[in-house]
Amino acid sequence: MNDKKNQVRDRGVVIDEAFGTMQRWGLRIIVIAAAAWAIGWGIGHVWVVIFPVSLALIVTTVLGPPAAWLRSKGWPAGIAAAVIVLGFIGAIVGIIAILTPQVAGQANEVASGASDGLQKVRDWLTGEPLNLSDGQITSAISAVQDKIQESASSISSGVFSTIGAATSAIVNLVLVLMLSFFFVKDGHKFLPWVKTISGQRAGDHIVEVLGRMWSTLGGFIRTQTLVAMIDAVIIGGGLAILGSPLAVPLGVVTFFGAYIPIIGAFVSGALAVLVTLVTNNPKDALIALIIVVAVQQLEGNVLSPMLQGKNMNLHPAVVLLSVAGGGTLFGITGAFLAVPVAASVAELLRYLNEQIDDSVAWNAPEVDSEAAEILDED
């Protein structure tokens, strides 16, 4: 009893210590938030450099493995990189040459079809048998229609045939290809160089973290490309079977939309259904909806878990918030890069957690009772 009384402290002391803890953590949160803001501000001001470097790194994740295979067969690094990069350029040019006449020529039709499809949905919702209120539905759908119509010209003159931003696009394209060549040629020397200049103690940690990030990024891009191709072939093929005249451009939209997880699949699927509703009939639109839902279920429950495995290891909520945040800050490019960046940051946090666990004393208090029981048995 006396021991218990001796452990009791004055109430004011307990409250003061609690406020002291809150103060310390409040200052830490403010400092972290300020640092995050400063990093974001810096990224925004050097985005013109970060953007081509990021795209070049993504391209390198695809071209790096075949170049490494050629080097293992005795090819000089420069020749191996040149062959792989030139082959990649040739493949892209061939694909663009095949798809440009159809995609660029029908982009306005896709946008108009989506707009008209929304109008049909509005008419159905406000008519028999639902008889919903016309005001809110009309304003919401009109806003989406205006956005689609505003984007129609940029869609039709975008990636394949833009003229106004041609100079910037060409400069970025050349810069990305040149950086990709150098990354493919000399990228395998980067980690040893980092380890040399960082020293033995810090170098081991930096090399391990960067190696994990690179593996995660490469696995995501390669497997997501395969998933996107499967989605585009199934949905585009299904629309072609239904007789949709816009099956090819919708398949292309599906392919690129797959690189923006969750949101991209939803938008491209909705676009395919709305356009089919206009170009064909409600029955075909329903079949298109079934195809889109089936493909999304196949991707979410079979393809992504099987192909990605534990490569990403991110909760869907984290993926969704990353895409939303990246899209808000940096537009479509930010939405595209958000998930790889989030996965890389997650790898860094996992490694830091492992180092913290290794630094904890063996006799430290256990948080998990099951872990404590296992430790006692050992």
C-alpha positions as CSV (number, residue, x, y, z in Angstrom):
1,M,0.0,0.0,0.0
2,N,2.8,2.4,0.9
3,D,4.5,1.6,-2.4
4,K,1.3,2.5,-4.3
5,K,1.1,5.8,-2.4
6,N,4.7,6.6,-3.2
7,Q,4.0,6.1,-6.9
8,V,1.1,8.6,-6.9
9,R,2.2,11.9,-8.3
10,D,0.6,15.3,-8.0
11,R,-2.3,15.8,-10.6
12,G,-0.7,19.1,-11.8
13,V,2.5,17.3,-12.6
14,V,0.8,14.7,-14.6
15,I,-1.1,17.3,-16.6
16,D,2.0,19.4,-17.1
17,E,3.9,16.4,-18.5
18,A,1.0,15.6,-20.8
19,F,1.0,19.2,-22.2
20,G,4.8,19.0,-22.5
21,T,4.5,15.9,-24.6
22,M,1.8,17.6,-26.7
23,Q,4.1,20.6,-27.2
24,R,7.1,18.6,-28.3
25,W,5.0,16.6,-30.8
26,G,3.2,19.7,-32.0
27,L,6.5,21.4,-32.8
28,R,7.7,18.2,-34.5
29,I,4.6,18.0,-36.6
30,I,5.0,21.7,-37.6
31,V,8.6,21.2,-38.6
32,I,7.7,18.1,-40.6
33,A,4.9,19.9,-42.4
34,A,7.2,22.8,-43.1
35,A,9.8,20.5,-44.5
36,A,7.2,18.7,-46.7
37,W,6.0,22.1,-48.0
38,A,9.6,23.2,-48.8
39,I,10.2,19.9,-50.6
40,G,7.0,20.4,-52.6
41,W,7.9,24.0,-53.4
42,G,11.3,22.9,-54.6
43,I,9.9,20.1,-56.7
44,G,7.5,22.5,-58.3
45,H,10.3,24.9,-59.3
46,V,12.5,22.2,-60.7
47,W,9.7,20.1,-62.3
48,V,11.1,20.9,-65.7
49,V,14.1,18.8,-64.8
50,I,12.4,16.2,-62.6
51,F,9.7,15.4,-65.3
52,P,12.1,14.1,-68.0
53,V,14.3,12.4,-65.5
54,S,11.3,10.6,-64.0
55,L,10.1,9.5,-67.5
56,A,13.6,8.4,-68.4
57,L,13.8,6.3,-65.2
58,I,10.5,4.7,-66.0
59,V,11.6,3.9,-69.6
60,T,14.9,2.5,-68.1
61,T,13.0,0.0,-65.9
62,V,11.7,-1.5,-69.1
63,L,14.8,-1.3,-71.2
64,G,17.3,-2.1,-68.5
65,P,16.8,-5.9,-68.2
66,P,17.3,-6.7,-71.9
67,A,20.4,-4.4,-72.0
68,A,21.8,-6.2,-69.0
69,W,21.1,-9.5,-70.7
70,L,23.1,-8.3,-73.8
71,R,26.0,-7.2,-71.5
72,S,26.0,-10.6,-69.9
73,K,26.5,-12.1,-73.4
74,G,29.7,-10.0,-73.9
75,W,28.2,-6.9,-75.7
76,P,29.8,-3.6,-74.9
77,A,27.5,-1.4,-72.7
78,G,27.2,1.4,-75.3
79,I,26.3,-0.9,-78.1
80,A,23.8,-2.9,-76.0
81,A,22.1,0.3,-74.8
82,A,22.0,1.7,-78.4
83,V,20.4,-1.4,-79.8
84,I,17.8,-1.6,-77.1
85,V,16.9,2.1,-77.2
86,L,16.7,2.2,-81.0
87,G,14.6,-0.9,-81.0
88,F,12.3,0.7,-78.4
89,I,12.0,3.9,-80.5
90,G,11.2,1.8,-83.6
91,A,8.5,-0.1,-81.8
92,I,6.9,3.1,-80.5
93,V,7.1,4.9,-83.9
94,G,5.4,1.8,-85.5
95,I,2.6,1.8,-82.9
96,I,2.0,5.5,-83.3
97,A,2.0,5.2,-87.1
98,I,-0.6,2.5,-86.9
99,L,-2.8,4.1,-84.2
100,T,-2.6,7.9,-85.1
101,P,-5.0,7.9,-88.0
102,Q,-7.7,6.2,-86.0
103,V,-7.1,7.7,-82.6
104,A,-6.5,11.3,-83.6
105,G,-9.3,11.2,-86.2
106,Q,-11.9,9.8,-83.8
107,A,-11.0,11.6,-80.6
108,N,-13.7,14.2,-81.1
109,E,-16.2,11.5,-81.7
110,V,-15.2,9.8,-78.4
111,A,-15.7,13.0,-76.5
112,S,-19.0,13.8,-78.3
113,G,-20.2,10.3,-77.7
114,A,-19.5,10.5,-74.0
115,S,-21.3,13.8,-73.8
116,D,-24.3,12.4,-75.6
117,G,-24.2,9.3,-73.5
118,L,-24.5,11.4,-70.3
119,Q,-27.5,13.2,-71.8
120,K,-29.2,9.8,-72.4
121,V,-28.4,8.9,-68.8
122,R,-30.0,12.1,-67.6
123,D,-33.1,11.5,-69.7
124,W,-33.5,8.0,-68.3
125,L,-33.0,9.2,-64.7
126,T,-35.5,12.0,-65.0
127,G,-38.1,10.0,-67.0
128,E,-40.2,7.0,-66.3
129,P,-40.1,5.1,-64.0
130,L,-37.6,6.9,-61.7
131,N,-38.8,10.5,-62.2
132,L,-35.9,11.9,-60.2
133,S,-35.4,15.6,-59.7
134,D,-34.1,17.3,-62.8
135,G,-32.3,20.2,-61.2
136,Q,-29.3,18.6,-59.5
137,I,-28.9,15.8,-62.1
138,T,-28.9,18.3,-65.0
139,S,-26.4,20.6,-63.3
140,A,-24.0,17.7,-62.5
141,I,-24.2,16.1,-65.9
142,S,-23.9,19.5,-67.6
143,A,-20.7,20.2,-65.7
144,V,-19.3,16.9,-66.8
145,Q,-20.4,17.5,-70.4
146,D,-18.8,20.9,-70.5
147,K,-15.6,19.4,-69.2
148,I,-15.6,16.7,-71.9
149,Q,-16.4,19.2,-74.6
150,E,-13.6,21.5,-73.4
151,S,-11.2,18.5,-73.5
152,A,-12.3,17.3,-76.9
153,S,-9.9,19.6,-78.9
154,S,-7.0,18.7,-76.6
155,I,-7.8,15.0,-76.9
156,S,-7.9,15.2,-80.7
157,S,-4.7,17.2,-81.0
158,G,-2.9,15.8,-78.0
159,V,-0.3,13.1,-77.8
160,F,-0.2,12.3,-81.5
161,S,-0.7,15.5,-83.4
162,T,-0.2,18.5,-81.2
163,I,1.2,21.6,-82.9
164,G,1.0,24.4,-80.3
165,A,3.3,22.7,-77.9
166,A,5.3,20.8,-80.5
167,T,8.6,22.5,-79.6
168,S,8.4,21.7,-75.9
169,A,7.2,18.1,-76.6
170,I,10.0,17.5,-79.0
171,V,12.6,18.8,-76.6
172,N,11.3,16.7,-73.8
173,L,11.0,13.7,-76.0
174,V,14.7,14.0,-77.1
175,L,15.8,14.7,-73.6
176,V,14.0,11.6,-72.2
177,L,15.4,9.4,-75.0
178,M,19.0,10.7,-74.4
179,L,18.7,10.3,-70.6
180,S,17.2,6.8,-71.1
181,F,20.2,5.8,-73.3
182,F,22.7,7.0,-70.6
183,F,20.7,5.4,-67.8
184,V,20.5,2.1,-69.7
185,K,24.2,2.3,-70.6
186,D,25.7,3.3,-67.2
187,G,22.8,2.7,-64.7
188,H,24.5,-0.5,-63.4
189,K,27.4,1.6,-62.3
190,F,25.3,4.0,-60.2
191,L,24.9,2.0,-57.0
192,P,28.6,1.1,-56.7
193,W,29.5,4.7,-57.2
194,V,27.0,5.8,-54.6
195,K,28.4,3.3,-52.1
196,T,32.0,4.6,-52.8
197,I,31.2,8.2,-52.2
198,S,28.9,7.6,-49.2
199,G,31.3,5.5,-47.3
200,Q,30.9,2.0,-45.9
201,R,28.5,2.8,-43.1
202,A,26.0,5.0,-44.9
203,G,26.7,3.5,-48.3
204,D,25.3,0.1,-47.4
205,H,22.0,1.6,-46.3
206,I,21.7,3.9,-49.3
207,V,22.4,1.1,-51.8
208,E,20.0,-1.3,-50.1
209,V,17.2,1.3,-50.1
210,L,17.8,2.4,-53.7
211,G,18.0,-1.2,-54.8
212,R,14.6,-2.0,-53.2
213,M,13.0,1.2,-54.7
214,W,14.3,0.3,-58.2
215,S,13.0,-3.3,-58.0
216,T,9.6,-2.0,-56.9
217,L,9.4,0.6,-59.6
218,G,10.6,-1.7,-62.3
219,G,8.2,-4.5,-61.2
220,F,5.3,-2.0,-61.1
221,I,5.9,-0.6,-64.6
222,R,6.5,-3.9,-66.3
223,T,3.6,-5.7,-64.8
224,Q,1.3,-2.7,-65.1
225,T,2.1,-2.6,-68.8
226,L,1.2,-6.2,-69.2
227,V,-2.1,-5.7,-67.2
228,A,-2.9,-2.6,-69.3
229,M,-2.4,-4.5,-72.5
230,I,-4.6,-7.3,-71.4
231,D,-7.3,-4.8,-70.3
232,A,-7.1,-2.9,-73.6
233,V,-7.3,-6.1,-75.7
234,I,-10.3,-7.5,-73.9
235,I,-12.3,-4.3,-73.7
236,G,-11.3,-3.1,-77.2
237,G,-12.0,-6.6,-78.6
238,G,-15.3,-6.8,-76.8
239,L,-16.4,-3.4,-78.2
240,A,-15.2,-4.5,-81.7
241,I,-17.4,-7.6,-81.5
242,L,-20.3,-5.4,-80.5
243,G,-19.7,-3.4,-83.6
244,S,-18.6,-0.2,-82.0
245,P,-16.9,2.1,-84.6
246,L,-14.7,3.6,-81.8
247,A,-13.4,0.3,-80.5
248,V,-9.7,1.1,-81.3
249,P,-9.5,4.6,-79.7
250,L,-11.4,3.3,-76.6
251,G,-9.0,0.4,-76.4
252,V,-6.1,2.9,-76.5
253,V,-7.7,5.0,-73.7
254,T,-8.1,1.9,-71.6
255,F,-4.5,1.0,-72.1
256,F,-3.2,4.4,-70.9
257,G,-5.9,4.7,-68.2
258,A,-4.6,1.5,-66.6
259,Y,-1.4,3.3,-65.5
260,I,-3.5,5.4,-63.1
261,P,-4.8,2.7,-60.7
262,I,-8.5,2.7,-59.7
263,I,-9.4,6.1,-61.1
264,G,-8.0,5.4,-64.6
265,A,-9.9,2.1,-64.9
266,F,-13.1,3.7,-63.7
267,V,-12.9,6.7,-66.1
268,S,-11.9,4.6,-69.2
269,G,-14.6,2.0,-68.4
270,A,-17.3,4.7,-68.0
271,L,-16.2,6.3,-71.2
272,A,-16.5,3.0,-73.1
273,V,-20.0,2.4,-71.8
274,L,-21.2,5.9,-72.5
275,V,-19.9,5.9,-76.1
276,T,-21.4,2.5,-76.8
277,L,-24.7,3.8,-75.5
278,V,-24.6,6.4,-78.3
279,T,-23.0,4.6,-81.1
280,N,-24.9,1.3,-80.6
281,N,-27.9,0.8,-78.3
282,P,-28.7,0.3,-74.6
283,K,-28.4,-3.5,-74.9
284,D,-24.9,-3.2,-76.3
285,A,-24.1,-0.6,-73.6
286,L,-25.2,-3.0,-70.9
287,I,-23.0,-5.7,-72.5
288,A,-20.1,-3.3,-72.6
289,L,-20.7,-2.5,-68.9
290,I,-20.6,-6.2,-68.1
291,I,-17.3,-6.5,-70.0
292,V,-15.8,-3.5,-68.2
293,V,-16.8,-4.8,-64.8
294,A,-15.6,-8.3,-65.6
295,V,-12.2,-7.0,-66.8
296,Q,-11.8,-4.8,-63.7
297,Q,-12.6,-7.7,-61.4
298,L,-10.1,-9.9,-63.4
299,E,-7.5,-7.2,-62.9
300,G,-8.2,-6.5,-59.3
301,N,-8.6,-10.1,-58.1
302,V,-6.4,-12.1,-60.5
303,L,-4.0,-10.2,-62.7
304,S,-2.7,-7.6,-60.3
305,P,-2.3,-9.9,-57.3
306,M,-0.7,-12.6,-59.4
307,L,1.6,-10.4,-61.5
308,Q,2.3,-7.7,-58.9
309,G,2.5,-10.1,-56.0
310,K,4.0,-8.2,-53.1
311,N,5.8,-5.8,-55.4
312,M,3.7,-2.8,-54.4
313,N,2.2,-4.0,-51.1
314,L,0.1,-0.8,-50.8
315,H,-3.4,-0.6,-49.4
316,P,-6.0,0.5,-52.0
317,A,-6.8,3.5,-49.8
318,V,-3.2,4.6,-50.0
319,V,-3.2,4.1,-53.8
320,L,-6.4,6.2,-54.2
321,L,-5.2,9.0,-52.0
322,S,-1.8,9.1,-53.8
323,V,-3.5,9.3,-57.2
324,A,-5.8,12.1,-55.9
325,G,-3.0,14.0,-54.4
326,G,-0.7,13.7,-57.3
327,G,-3.4,14.6,-59.8
328,T,-4.3,17.7,-57.8
329,L,-0.8,18.9,-57.5
330,F,0.7,18.0,-60.9
331,G,-2.2,17.1,-63.1
332,I,-2.3,13.9,-65.2
333,T,1.5,13.5,-64.9
334,G,1.2,13.6,-61.1
335,A,-1.6,11.0,-61.1
336,F,0.6,8.8,-63.3
337,L,3.7,9.1,-61.1
338,A,1.9,9.1,-57.8
339,V,1.7,5.3,-57.2
340,P,5.4,4.6,-58.1
341,V,6.4,7.4,-55.8
342,A,4.2,6.1,-53.0
343,A,5.5,2.6,-53.5
344,S,9.1,3.9,-53.3
345,V,8.4,5.9,-50.2
346,A,6.8,2.8,-48.6
347,E,9.9,0.8,-49.3
348,L,12.0,3.5,-47.6
349,L,9.7,3.4,-44.6
350,R,9.8,-0.4,-44.4
351,Y,13.6,-0.3,-44.5
352,L,13.7,2.3,-41.7
353,N,11.3,0.2,-39.7
354,E,13.6,-2.8,-40.1
355,Q,16.6,-0.8,-38.9
356,I,14.6,0.4,-35.9
357,D,13.7,-3.2,-35.0
358,D,17.4,-4.2,-35.3
359,S,18.4,-1.3,-33.0
360,V,15.9,-2.2,-30.3
361,A,17.5,-4.0,-27.4
362,W,16.7,-7.7,-27.0
363,N,15.2,-7.1,-23.6
364,A,13.1,-4.1,-24.5
365,P,9.4,-4.3,-23.5
366,E,7.4,-6.2,-26.1
367,V,4.3,-4.6,-27.6
368,D,2.8,-7.8,-29.0
369,S,1.9,-10.4,-26.4
370,E,2.2,-13.2,-28.9
371,A,5.7,-12.0,-29.8
372,A,6.6,-12.0,-26.1
373,E,5.4,-15.6,-25.7
374,I,7.6,-16.6,-28.7
375,L,10.6,-14.8,-27.2
376,D,10.1,-16.5,-23.8
377,E,10.0,-19.9,-25.6
378,D,13.2,-19.1,-27.3
